[in-house]
Amino acid sequence: EFVEKCRVCQKTTPQGTAVDAPLRPSRPPRSINERVNIDTFGPVTDQFNKGVYVSVSIESFTKHVTLKVMKDKTPESTAAALMEYIYVFGVPQEVVTDMPVF
């Protein structure tokens, strides 16, 4: 819906449609904690929490999922969630996220 209403999107994308980003496949992990994928979603509101975010960490070999509730999605909160993962499971060889590296 946003792309349909955005004038810049309509002018820069072919026929007014969004173009999918190219996939960059990676080789399957060979051992536990070789690769961990991390993402954040929210804000989530329920009867106990208002506007919290959830950090999701997925260990790629076992597909084990770890969830961490965060009050915001600042870099400090995200780093704290990653550190909590590291305290429990150890340091992964690779961390994959959809955010660019600066």
Helices and strands as residue ranges (DSSP letters): H 2-5, H 7-12, G 14-16, E 35-44, E 52-59, E 65-70, H 75-89, E 94-96
